[in-house]
Amino acid sequence: MSLDLPPTTYGRIAAGVPVTDVERALAFYRDVLGLEVVFANGDPTGFVILRRGAAELHLSIQRGHRAGVHNVAHLLVDDATALHDHLVRHGARIVKGLRDADFGLRTFVVADPDGNRIDVGQPLR
């Protein structure tokens, strides 16, 4: 099947995560997950770009947002156990516990304060 795509190189892609309270979200993404704010827009702030390593998330205010049961982002790390334990120590809600999955990842799912789910995985070698 040919899609007849033009010759182009894709760059980064970042998940957009709706939140109801930017400061509360930053307390999780910045202060617990350790992502750095690299851009913020609005007064009051309604949009934030966070980055750590190759990981990037875009938070945007969405009044009345209700999280679904799907994962909004997938984060690959080099030590899922250490991150899981860190998140537990900081009171994060673990939706699916740490396990070695048959698809080759040590994985777990964590929810942010708005209930947005992030699937975390470490490749098993």
Salt bridges, closest charged atoms under 4 A:
ASP31 OD1 - ARG30 NE 2.68
GLU56 OE2 - ARG12 NH1 2.80
GLU56 OE1 - ARG51 NH2 2.95
GLU56 OE2 - HIS58 NE2 2.65
ASP85 OD1 - HIS84 ND1 3.11
ASP100 OD1 - ARG106 NE 2.64
ASP114 OD1 - ARG24 NH2 2.73
ASP119 OD2 - HIS74 ND1 2.70
